[in-house]
């Protein structure tokens, strides 16, 4: 692969249901004549059939790296970057697939125009309320065009800029905050005129339930939030997450959340069927979903606080 121009890095953890679609959609991309790509698949000690599927791909362009100990998404992405040959890197999640055949070409054109980092959009192709809710969130985040609020699920960056950044902070072992931390650091090294936003999108091929989102937020609050706070205290304290966190905010909201957060698992089960009632206005369902997710985050904060301050 002497002419590799772009390396696609995919962190993989228990993604047996989606990784084949992701890889197949990438190999179907239209590239300019004479250009090659490599796909770097980093198995982060999956416990399902992910590794077997990765090793079954008969592709000259694919490279499989197997981590025998789970190290988290930051370490998996950095491992992929260290093994990359391309002058440009594209990071994409294992449950995402390009929505159009020219996605890679659009990233290449943007990076070749002089920018250092390029973001596309995400779309959830499902018809559920949560898919619509996620799509609204993705669109709002995209149109903010603010580096610090983007997602690591779909972006490209020059290999030089990534190396200078030091990569993703590997202190994050659990879900949440590692991408925000990375982009905050990058924002001090890259000017706004070196950032591009392109219309190309990837499909987020998951079927998340509200209980899944609550579990992720609980995990982020319990294990990742205070790590982020220790590195970026002002940013965290001023965020919506910080306002819910009794460890940094002594106001009314965390106190109220402490009172009702034990009910969160029950409320999640109660809210779940309501979210799929079509005649219920989207705004009402959005409020219900955000409320139960906020309580899940608060419950994670209290669980962490209790474990670090035993009576």
C-alpha positions in Angstrom: 0.0 0.0 0.0 2.6 2.5 -1.1 0.1 5.1 -2.3 -2.1 5.2 0.8 -3.6 8.6 1.2 -6.3 8.2 3.8 -6.5 5.8 6.8 -9.9 4.9 8.2 -9.7 4.1 11.9 -12.6 2.1 13.5 -12.5 1.3 17.2 -14.4 -2.0 17.7 -16.0 -3.3 20.9 -18.8 -5.9 20.8 -20.0 -4.7 17.5 -20.7 -8.0 15.8 -24.2 -6.7 14.7 -22.9 -3.7 12.8 -19.2 -3.9 11.8 -19.8 -5.9 8.5 -22.2 -3.2 7.2 -19.7 -0.5 8.2 -16.7 -2.1 6.5 -18.7 -3.0 3.4 -20.0 0.5 3.0 -16.5 1.9 3.2 -15.1 -0.4 0.6 -17.9 0.8 -1.7 -16.7 4.3 -1.6 -15.8 6.2 -4.8 -12.2 7.5 -4.7 -10.3 9.6 -7.1 -8.2 7.6 -9.6 -4.9 6.4 -8.3 -5.6 6.9 -4.6 -5.8 4.1 -2.1 -7.1 3.8 1.4 -6.5 1.5 4.4 -9.0 0.4 7.0 -7.6 -0.1 10.5 -9.9 -2.1 12.7 -9.0 -2.0 16.4 -10.6 -4.7 18.5 -10.8 -3.5 22.0 -10.9 -6.9 23.7 -14.5 -7.6 22.6 -16.3 -10.5 24.3 -18.6 -11.4 21.4 -17.8 -12.5 17.8 -16.3 -9.1 16.8 -12.7 -10.4 16.4 -13.7 -13.4 14.4 -15.7 -11.2 12.0 -12.8 -8.7 11.7 -10.4 -11.6 10.9 -12.8 -12.9 8.2 -12.5 -9.9 6.0 -10.6 -10.7 2.9 -9.4 -7.2 2.1 -5.9 -6.2 1.2 -6.7 -2.7 2.5 -7.8 -3.9 6.0 -5.5 -4.2 9.0 -6.8 -5.8 12.2 -5.2 -4.9 15.6 -6.3 -6.9 18.6 -6.0 -5.5 22.1 -6.1 -8.3 24.6 -7.2 -6.0 27.4 -10.1 -3.5 27.2 -8.6 0.0 27.2 -11.4 2.2 26.1 -12.2 4.1 23.0 -9.5 6.7 23.4 -6.7 4.1 23.5 -8.3 2.1 20.6 -8.4 5.2 18.4 -4.8 6.2 19.3 -3.6 2.6 18.6 -5.2 2.8 15.2 -3.6 6.2 14.5 -0.2 4.8 15.4 -0.5 2.1 12.9 -1.9 4.4 10.1 0.0 5.0 6.9 -2.1 7.7 5.5 -1.4 11.5 5.6 -5.1 11.9 6.5 -7.0 10.0 9.1 -10.8 9.4 9.2 -12.4 8.3 12.4 -15.7 6.5 12.3 -17.6 4.4 14.8 -18.3 0.8 14.3 -22.0 1.3 14.2 -21.8 4.0 11.5 -21.7 3.6 7.7 -21.4 6.2 4.9 -24.7 7.4 3.6 -23.3 8.3 0.1 -20.5 6.9 -2.1 -18.5 10.2 -2.2 -18.1 10.7 1.6 -14.4 9.9 1.6 -13.9 12.0 -1.5 -15.5 15.0 0.3 -13.3 14.6 3.3 -10.2 14.4 1.1 -11.1 17.5 -0.9 -11.7 19.4 2.4 -8.4 18.4 3.9 -6.5 19.0 0.6 -7.9 22.6 0.6 -5.8 23.5 3.6 -8.0 22.7 6.5 -6.7 20.5 9.4 -9.9 18.9 10.6 -13.2 18.1 8.9 -16.6 17.1 10.3 -19.6 15.5 8.6 -23.0 14.8 9.9 -24.7 11.8 11.5 -28.2 10.4 10.8 -30.2 7.7 12.5 -32.1 5.9 9.7 -34.7 4.4 12.1 -38.3 5.6 12.4 -38.5 5.6 16.2 -38.9 8.7 18.4 -35.3 8.3 19.7 -34.0 8.2 16.1 -35.8 11.5 15.4 -34.5 12.9 18.7 -30.9 11.9 17.9 -31.2 13.4 14.4 -32.4 16.7 15.9 -29.4 16.6 18.3 -27.0 15.8 15.5 -28.3 18.6 13.3 -28.1 21.2 16.1 -24.6 20.2 16.9 -23.5 20.3 13.3 -24.9 23.7 12.6 -23.3 25.2 15.7 -20.0 24.5 13.9 -18.3 24.7 17.2 -15.2 22.4 17.5 -15.7 21.7 21.2 -19.2 20.3 20.8 -18.6 17.9 17.9 -18.6 14.1 18.0 -15.8 11.7 17.3 -18.1 9.3 15.5 -17.4 10.9 12.1 -14.5 13.3 11.5 -11.2 13.5 9.6 -8.0 15.1 10.5 -4.5 15.4 9.0 -2.1 12.9 10.5 0.2 15.8 11.4 -2.5 17.7 13.4 -3.4 14.5 15.2 0.2 13.8 16.2 0.7 17.4 17.4 -2.5 17.1 19.5 -1.2 14.1 21.4 -4.2 12.0 20.5 -7.3 11.2 22.6 -6.7 11.3 26.3 -6.3 7.7 27.4 -7.2 8.4 31.0 -10.9 7.9 30.0 -11.7 4.2 30.3 -15.5 4.4 30.4 -18.1 6.0 28.2 -18.3 9.8 28.0 -16.3 13.0 27.7 -13.2 11.7 26.0 -14.1 13.3 22.6 -15.1 16.6 24.3 -11.7 16.6 26.1 -9.9 15.9 22.8 -11.6 18.6 20.9 -11.1 21.2 23.7 -7.4 20.5 23.5 -7.4 20.7 19.7 -9.2 24.0 19.8 -6.1 25.7 21.2 -4.0 24.4 18.3 -6.3 24.9 15.3 -7.8 28.1 14.0 -11.4 28.4 13.0 -10.3 28.8 9.3 -8.7 25.4 9.5 -12.0 23.6 10.3 -14.4 22.5 7.6 -18.0 21.2 7.9 -19.2 19.1 5.0 -22.7 17.8 4.2 -21.7 14.2 3.9 -23.3 12.0 6.5 -22.9 8.6 8.1 -25.8 6.5 9.2 -25.8 5.7 12.9 -27.0 2.1 12.7 -28.2 1.4 16.2 -31.5 0.7 17.8 -31.0 2.3 21.1 -33.7 2.3 23.8 -34.2 5.0 26.3 -32.8 2.6 28.9 -29.6 2.3 26.8 -29.1 6.0 26.8 -29.8 6.2 30.5 -27.2 3.6 31.2 -24.6 5.5 29.1 -25.3 8.7 31.0 -25.1 6.9 34.3 -21.7 5.5 33.4 -20.4 8.8 32.1 -21.5 10.6 35.4 -20.1 7.9 37.6 -16.8 7.2 36.0 -15.8 10.0 33.5 -17.4 13.3 34.6 -15.1 14.1 37.5 -12.1 13.2 35.4 -13.2 15.7 32.8 -13.9 18.2 35.6 -10.4 17.8 37.0 -9.0 18.7 33.5 -11.5 21.4 32.5 -13.2 22.6 35.7 -14.7 25.8 34.3 -16.0 24.1 31.2 -17.7 21.3 33.1 -19.1 23.6 35.8 -20.8 25.8 33.2 -22.2 22.8 31.2 -25.6 21.3 31.6 -23.9 18.2 33.1 -22.2 20.4 35.7 -25.4 22.0 36.7 -26.8 18.6 37.6 -23.7 17.5 39.5 -23.9 17.9 43.3 -20.1 17.6 43.4 -19.7 21.0 41.7 -23.1 22.6 42.1 -24.7 23.2 45.5 -27.8 24.7 44.1 -31.4 23.7 44.0 -31.3 21.5 40.9 -28.9 18.8 42.2 -30.8 18.7 45.5 -34.1 18.2 43.8 -32.5 15.5 41.5 -31.1 13.7 44.6 -34.7 13.4 46.0 -36.2 11.8 42.9 -33.2 10.2 41.1 -33.8 6.8 42.9 -37.0 6.6 40.9 -35.2 6.9 37.6 -35.1 3.2 36.7 -38.9 3.0 37.3 -39.5 6.3 35.5 -37.5 5.0 32.5 -39.7 2.0 32.2 -42.8 4.2 32.5 -41.6 6.7 29.9 -40.4 4.2 27.3 -43.8 3.3 25.8 -44.9 6.9 25.9 -42.1 7.9 23.6 -43.6 5.9 20.8 -47.1 7.3 21.0 -47.3 9.2 17.7 -50.2 11.5 18.7 -48.2 12.8 21.6 -46.4 16.0 20.5 -42.7 15.6 19.8 -41.9 18.4 22.3 -43.7 16.6 25.1 -41.9 13.4 24.4 -38.6 15.2 24.1 -39.1 16.7 27.6 -39.9 13.3 29.0 -36.8 11.7 27.5 -34.5 14.5 28.6 -35.9 14.5 32.1 -35.4 10.7 32.6 -31.9 11.0 31.1 -31.0 13.9 33.3 -32.1 11.8 36.3 -29.9 8.9 35.1 -26.9 11.3 34.9 -27.7 12.7 38.4 -28.0 9.1 39.8 -24.6 8.4 38.4 -23.2 11.5 40.1 -24.7 10.5 43.5 -23.4 6.9 43.1 -19.9 8.2 42.5 -20.2 10.6 45.4 -21.3 7.8 47.7 -18.5 5.5 46.7 -15.9 8.2 47.3 -17.4 9.5 50.5 -18.6 6.4 52.5 -20.3 7.0 55.7 
